[in-house]
């Protein structure tokens, strides 16, 4: 099961998955809950893509538990999905070259000032 285009930083949790009942009777209630979050993904120099991020929770209820709780649920597969009302807008941006150069110059200047202060303290303390 897939929902929309794949979201690049994440993987599809339902892709190539199998769910096996491994008890002696081969019968159980398998609950699979899927939560979908609408996502707008924008990379630099490309168009925005509308997709969904999904999270999956899988829970198997054994027939003994169903009998003990006197549940009205029958063994089988229960698949439910929920759309969240909030959307995520993921935008990748690159910093300007001048911001990078300004940060680089400030780091180099800070190193020179710190080395000057430390060497001044060491030379003043020695004499």
N, CA, C and O of each residue as an XYZ file, in Angstrom:
508
protein
N       0.859     -1.171      0.000
C       0.000      0.000      0.000
C       0.899      1.226      0.000
O       1.796      1.337      0.835
N       0.670      2.133     -0.916
C       1.411      3.393     -0.943
C       0.423      4.543     -1.015
O      -0.688      4.393     -1.524
N       0.835      5.680     -0.506
C       0.007      6.877     -0.513
C       0.834      8.008     -1.105
O       1.720      8.539     -0.435
N       0.562      8.383     -2.340
C       1.265      9.484     -2.986
C       2.692      9.125     -3.352
O       3.104      7.968     -3.274
N       3.442     10.153     -3.756
C       4.849      9.973     -4.097
C       5.646      9.718     -2.820
O       5.242     10.170     -1.749
N       6.774      9.001     -2.908
C       7.566      8.765     -1.691
C       8.164     10.057     -1.155
O       8.568     10.933     -1.920
N       8.215     10.164      0.160
C       8.827     11.318      0.831
C      10.310     11.033      0.936
O      10.689     10.062      1.592
N      11.182     11.844      0.311
C      12.603     11.497      0.172
C      13.357     11.152      1.449
O      14.084     10.158      1.439
N      13.240     11.902      2.558
C      14.056     11.522      3.713
C      13.559     10.268      4.431
O      14.282      9.721      5.264
N      12.363      9.804      4.138
C      11.792      8.674      4.873
C      11.516      7.512      3.930
O      11.515      7.675      2.710
N      11.284      6.348      4.504
C      10.922      5.174      3.723
C       9.456      4.861      3.948
O       8.856      5.317      4.921
N       8.889      4.087      3.050
C       7.497      3.687      3.145
C       7.400      2.493      4.102
O       7.952      1.433      3.804
N       6.710      2.638      5.250
C       6.692      1.552      6.233
C       5.895      0.328      5.787
O       6.037     -0.735      6.391
N       5.066      0.439      4.756
C       4.280     -0.706      4.305
C       4.844     -1.367      3.044
O       4.256     -2.314      2.523
N       5.967     -0.876      2.562
C       6.526     -1.421      1.333
C       7.179     -2.770      1.618
O       8.011     -2.892      2.517
N       6.798     -3.766      0.852
C       7.351     -5.114      0.931
C       7.329     -5.670      2.351
O       8.329     -6.225      2.806
N       6.218     -5.533      3.054
C       6.084     -6.096      4.392
C       5.145     -7.294      4.354
O       4.222     -7.344      3.542
N       5.381     -8.240      5.220
C       4.485     -9.385      5.373
C       4.095     -9.483      6.842
O       4.882     -9.149      7.727
N       2.901     -9.934      7.085
C       2.403    -10.120      8.439
C       1.970    -11.578      8.553
O       1.074    -12.022      7.836
N       2.605    -12.318      9.454
C       2.358    -13.743      9.585
C       1.828    -14.041     10.976
O       2.341    -13.536     11.975
N       0.794    -14.869     11.025
C       0.256    -15.360     12.295
C       0.988    -16.659     12.596
O       0.902    -17.611     11.820
N       1.711    -16.710     13.721
C       2.561    -17.874     13.985
C       2.124    -18.687     15.206
O       2.955    -19.323     15.855
N       0.834    -18.670     15.521
C       0.386    -19.529     16.617
C      -0.076    -20.878     16.037
O      -0.170    -21.038     14.820
N      -0.361    -21.840     16.921
C      -0.683    -23.190     16.453
C      -2.011    -23.274     15.715
O      -2.185    -24.149     14.867
N      -2.947    -22.388     16.018
C      -4.238    -22.445     15.331
C      -4.218    -21.691     14.002
O      -5.051    -21.947     13.132
N      -3.273    -20.765     13.841
C      -3.199    -19.983     12.609
C      -4.285    -18.930     12.515
O      -4.539    -18.386     11.440
N      -4.935    -18.638     13.650
C      -6.045    -17.681     13.668
C      -5.734    -16.597     14.694
O      -5.262    -16.891     15.792
N      -5.998    -15.352     14.334
C      -5.822    -14.231     15.263
C      -6.490    -13.006     14.655
O      -6.903    -13.015     13.495
N      -6.588    -11.956     15.457
C      -7.086    -10.675     14.978
C      -5.880     -9.764     14.794
O      -5.165     -9.476     15.753
N      -5.652     -9.314     13.567
C      -4.491     -8.490     13.243
C      -4.985     -7.073     12.974
O      -5.681     -6.830     11.988
N      -4.626     -6.144     13.846
C      -4.998     -4.742     13.695
C      -3.822     -3.976     13.099
O      -2.713     -4.019     13.633
N      -4.063     -3.278     11.998
C      -3.048     -2.425     11.383
C      -3.644     -1.022     11.302
O      -4.653     -0.802     10.632
N      -3.005     -0.074     11.996
C      -3.471      1.313     12.002
C      -2.455      2.177     11.265
O      -1.263      2.146     11.571
N      -2.929      2.938     10.303
C      -2.069      3.795      9.491
C      -2.465      5.236      9.736
O      -3.646      5.578      9.667
N      -1.482      6.090     10.023
C      -1.739      7.520     10.193
C      -1.030      8.252      9.064
O       0.168      8.066      8.849
N      -1.766      9.075      8.353
C      -1.223      9.812      7.211
C      -1.157     11.299      7.525
O      -2.112     11.886      8.034
N      -0.006     11.898      7.210
C       0.197     13.327      7.411
C       0.455     13.959      6.041
O       1.461     13.652      5.402
N      -0.446     14.843      5.581
C      -0.196     15.511      4.298
C       1.068     16.356      4.381
O       1.255     17.108      5.337
N       1.940     16.232      3.377
C       3.236     16.892      3.402
C       3.516     17.549      2.063
O       3.333     16.942      1.009
N       3.960     18.795      2.117
C       4.416     19.507      0.927
C       5.932     19.566      1.018
O       6.473     20.128      1.970
N       6.628     18.991      0.037
C       8.084     18.881      0.049
C       8.654     19.726     -1.075
O       8.300     19.536     -2.239
N       9.553     20.676     -0.727
C      10.131     21.596     -1.712
C      11.639     21.599     -1.568
O      12.173     21.896     -0.499
N      12.325     21.262     -2.660
C      13.787     21.314     -2.714
C      14.198     22.530     -3.522
O      13.401     23.045     -4.306
N      15.454     23.011     -3.344
C      15.908     24.147     -4.147
C      15.912     23.803     -5.644
O      16.278     22.696     -6.040
N      15.509     24.754     -6.442
C      15.491     24.627     -7.905
C      14.594     23.507     -8.409
O      14.865     22.943     -9.469
N      13.557     23.176     -7.700
C      12.589     22.187     -8.171
C      11.196     22.595     -7.696
O      11.043     23.457     -6.830
N      10.203     21.966     -8.274
C       8.821     22.299     -7.905
C       8.424     21.577     -6.619
O       9.029     20.572     -6.246
N       7.422     22.092     -5.965
C       6.937     21.487     -4.728
C       6.159     20.209     -5.060
O       5.443     20.148     -6.060
N       6.310     19.193     -4.208
C       5.596     17.935     -4.393
C       4.671     17.699     -3.209
O       5.057     17.871     -2.053
N       3.452     17.306     -3.516
C       2.498     16.958     -2.471
C       2.578     15.454     -2.246
O       2.454     14.671     -3.189
N       2.784     15.056     -1.002
C       2.903     13.645     -0.673
C       2.345     13.412      0.729
O       1.784     14.325      1.335
N       2.496     12.211      1.235
C       2.037     11.870      2.577
C       3.160     11.173      3.326
O       3.847     10.313      2.775
N       3.340     11.551      4.590
C       4.189     10.780      5.490
C       3.267      9.826      6.227
O       2.148     10.194      6.584
N       3.719      8.622      6.455
C       2.841      7.654      7.106
C       3.555      6.975      8.263
O       4.770      6.779      8.242
N       2.778      6.628      9.260
C       3.275      5.813     10.367
C       2.319      4.644     10.532
O       1.108      4.790     10.372
N       2.873      3.489     10.852
C       2.086      2.257     10.919
C       2.272      1.614     12.285
O       3.388      1.508     12.792
N       1.159      1.186     12.870
C       1.179      0.430     14.116
C       0.479     -0.891     13.844
O      -0.652     -0.914     13.358
N       1.149     -1.985     14.158
C       0.598     -3.314     13.935
C       0.466     -4.028     15.271
O       1.393     -4.027     16.081
N      -0.691     -4.636     15.495
C      -0.958     -5.314     16.760
C      -1.719     -6.605     16.469
O      -2.712     -6.597     15.741
N      -1.251     -7.707     17.040
C      -1.902     -9.006     16.843
C      -2.536     -9.424     18.163
O      -1.866     -9.469     19.195
N      -3.835     -9.730     18.124
C      -4.565    -10.210     19.292
C      -4.783    -11.704     19.104
O      -5.414    -12.126     18.135
N      -4.263    -12.502     20.030
C      -4.373    -13.957     19.948
C      -5.810    -14.405     20.261
O      -6.526    -13.702     20.974
N      -6.240    -15.565     19.738
C      -7.618    -16.016     19.969
C      -7.927    -16.277     21.441
O      -9.071    -16.122     21.871
N      -6.916    -16.672     22.217
C      -7.148    -16.885     23.652
C      -7.541    -15.572     24.330
O      -8.410    -15.560     25.201
N      -6.910    -14.481     23.939
C      -7.226    -13.167     24.507
C      -8.629    -12.741     24.102
O      -9.372    -12.192     24.915
N      -8.996    -12.994     22.845
C     -10.354    -12.672     22.395
C     -11.385    -13.444     23.204
O     -12.421    -12.887     23.569
N     -11.118    -14.731     23.494
C     -12.059    -15.552     24.252
C     -12.143    -15.101     25.704
O     -13.234    -15.058     26.273
N     -11.001    -14.761     26.317
C     -10.993    -14.340     27.716
C     -11.730    -13.021     27.914
O     -12.385    -12.821     28.938
N     -11.627    -12.122     26.938
C     -12.270    -10.820     27.061
C     -13.711    -10.841     26.562
O     -14.405     -9.826     26.622
N     -14.161    -11.989     26.073
C     -15.502    -12.136     25.495
C     -15.758    -11.051     24.448
O     -16.804    -10.403     24.425
N     -14.764    -10.887     23.593
C     -14.833     -9.866     22.549
C     -15.790    -10.291     21.452
O     -15.940    -11.478     21.163
N     -16.437     -9.303     20.847
C     -17.326     -9.586     19.718
C     -16.578     -9.543     18.392
O     -17.167     -9.789     17.340
N     -15.274     -9.230     18.434
C     -14.470     -9.184     17.221
C     -14.142    -10.601     16.774
O     -13.848    -11.478     17.587
N     -14.197    -10.799     15.491
C     -13.848    -12.092     14.920
C     -12.402    -12.069     14.448
O     -11.874    -10.999     14.146
N     -11.752    -13.221     14.379
C     -10.393    -13.252     13.839
C     -10.367    -12.753     12.398
O     -11.305    -12.989     11.636
N      -9.308    -12.077     12.036
C      -9.182    -11.546     10.686
C      -8.191    -10.401     10.660
O      -7.324    -10.296     11.527
N      -8.321     -9.548      9.667
C      -7.439     -8.391      9.512
C      -8.285     -7.126      9.590
O      -9.294     -6.992      8.898
N      -7.863     -6.218     10.428
C      -8.532     -4.931     10.569
C      -7.552     -3.851     10.127
O      -6.525     -3.645     10.773
N      -7.859     -3.165      9.036
C      -7.003     -2.121      8.485
C      -7.745     -0.793      8.624
O      -8.833     -0.617      8.075
N      -7.139      0.142      9.369
C      -7.766      1.453      9.530
C      -6.737      2.531      9.224
O      -5.544      2.353      9.466
N      -7.206      3.637      8.696
C      -6.303      4.740      8.410
C      -6.941      6.040      8.847
O      -8.164      6.173      8.903
N      -6.072      7.004      9.158
C      -6.523      8.280      9.696
C      -5.690      9.388      9.062
O      -4.462      9.314      9.030
N      -6.369     10.413      8.561
C      -5.691     11.597      8.039
C      -5.601     12.633      9.145
O      -6.614     12.963      9.761
N      -4.417     13.149      9.406
C      -4.280     14.190     10.414
C      -4.711     15.526      9.813
O      -4.490     15.762      8.625
N      -5.314     16.394     10.602
C      -5.783     17.674     10.067
C      -4.658     18.692      9.858
O      -4.869     19.724      9.220
N      -3.474     18.412     10.387
C      -2.352     19.328     10.230
C      -1.481     18.879      9.064
O      -1.295     17.683      8.840
N      -0.956     19.836      8.332
C      -0.075     19.529      7.208
C       1.344     19.989      7.528
O       1.545     20.944      8.279
N       2.309     19.310      6.957
C       3.712     19.650      7.134
C       4.238     20.223      5.828
O       4.039     19.645      4.759
N       4.912     21.364      5.924
C       5.558     21.964      4.754
C       7.062     21.888      4.994
O       7.605     22.603      5.836
N       7.720     21.022      4.249
C       9.162     20.798      4.395
C       9.854     21.519      3.242
O       9.694     21.142      2.081
N      10.629     22.567      3.570
C      11.308     23.372      2.556
C      12.801     23.330      2.821
O      13.255     23.699      3.904
N      13.573     22.878      1.827
C      15.023     22.893      1.933
C      15.539     24.177      1.310
O      15.140     24.554      0.208
N      16.432     24.843      2.028
C      17.006     26.090      1.527
C      18.507     26.046      1.681
O      19.039     25.392      2.578
N      19.179     26.750      0.797
C      20.621     26.908      0.906
C      20.911     28.335      1.321
O      20.259     29.278      0.872
N      21.905     28.476      2.189
C      22.282     29.808      2.636
C      23.025     30.538      1.523
O      23.619     29.916      0.642
N      22.982     31.836      1.575
C      23.662     32.684      0.616
C      25.182     32.543      0.787
O      25.649     32.282      1.896
N      25.945     32.707     -0.270
C      27.403     32.605     -0.229
C      27.997     33.664      0.693
O      28.981     33.398      1.383
N      27.413     34.864      0.714
C      27.933     35.936      1.566
C      27.745     35.619      3.047
O      28.575     36.006      3.870
N      26.679     34.930      3.391
C      26.477     34.534      4.787
C      27.546     33.518      5.191
O      28.094     33.592      6.291
N      27.839     32.572      4.301
C      28.892     31.597      4.572
C      30.245     32.274      4.745
O      30.970     31.966      5.691
N      30.598     33.194      3.843
C      31.884     33.894      3.939
C      31.968     34.747      5.200
O      33.018     34.801      5.841
N      30.871     35.413      5.563
C      30.849     36.206      6.786
C      31.050     35.344      8.022
O      31.766     35.739      8.942
N      30.430     34.176      8.056
C      30.607     33.257      9.187
C      32.035     32.745      9.255
O      32.611     32.638     10.337
N      32.608     32.429      8.095
C      33.979     31.933      8.051
C      34.969     32.980      8.549
O      35.873     32.659      9.320
N      34.809     34.228      8.116
C      35.697     35.312      8.547
C      35.548     35.556     10.047
O      36.543     35.800     10.730
N      34.327     35.493     10.569
C      34.138     35.728     12.001
C      34.755     34.604     12.834
O      35.282     34.869     13.914
N      34.703     33.369     12.363
C      35.333     32.264     13.099
C      36.847     32.421     13.105
O      37.483     32.261     14.147
N      37.427     32.731     11.957
C      38.881     32.914     11.875
C      39.314     34.094     12.746
O      40.327     34.002     13.439
N      38.577     35.183     12.722
C      38.901     36.337     13.567
C      38.792     36.002     15.040
O      39.622     36.442     15.836
N      37.781     35.231     15.419
C      37.629     34.821     16.819
C      38.770     33.942     17.286
O      39.204     34.040     18.434
N      39.262     33.080     16.401
C      40.410     32.237     16.759
C      41.643     33.101     16.996
O      42.370     32.883     17.965
N      41.890     34.085     16.121
C      43.049     34.965     16.300
C      42.951     35.751     17.602
O      43.953     35.888     18.304
N      41.790     36.264     17.941
C      41.613     37.031     19.180
C      41.842     36.131     20.387
O      42.517     36.530     21.336
N      41.289     34.927     20.364
C      41.437     34.009     21.496
C      42.893     33.610     21.683
O      43.389     33.588     22.809
N      43.583     33.293     20.592
C      45.004     32.929     20.685
C      45.813     34.111     21.210
O      46.725     33.924     22.016
N      45.493     35.315     20.766
C      46.194     36.508     21.254
C      45.978     36.711     22.739
O      46.927     37.036     23.454
N      44.765     36.532     23.223
C      44.477     36.695     24.659
C      45.194     35.643     25.475
O      45.796     35.958     26.501
N      45.140     34.401     25.035
C      45.781     33.323     25.796
C      47.296     33.520     25.808
O      47.923     33.371     26.857
N      47.896     33.850     24.665
C      49.349     34.048     24.635
C      49.751     35.266     25.485
O      50.801     35.245     26.126
N      48.930     36.321     25.495
C      49.208     37.487     26.333
C      49.158     37.142     27.809
O      49.997     37.604     28.583
N      48.182     36.332     28.210
C      48.078     35.906     29.624
C      49.251     35.023     30.007
O      49.806     35.162     31.097
N      49.630     34.119     29.122
C      50.741     33.210     29.435
C      52.042     33.991     29.517
O      52.813     33.778     30.453
N      52.314     34.879     28.584
C      53.538     35.670     28.606
C      53.552     36.646     29.777
O      54.607     36.874     30.369
N      52.403     37.226     30.125
C      52.331     38.139     31.279
C      52.475     37.399     32.580
O      53.011     37.958     33.537
N      52.025     36.178     32.662
C      52.123     35.389     33.891
C      53.519     34.842     34.101
O      53.916     34.612     35.243
N      54.278     34.627     33.035
C      55.608     34.081     33.144
C      56.591     35.143     33.637
O      57.477     34.844     34.437
N      56.439     36.380     33.162
C      57.408     37.419     33.512
C      57.082     38.145     34.789
O      57.820     39.043     35.194
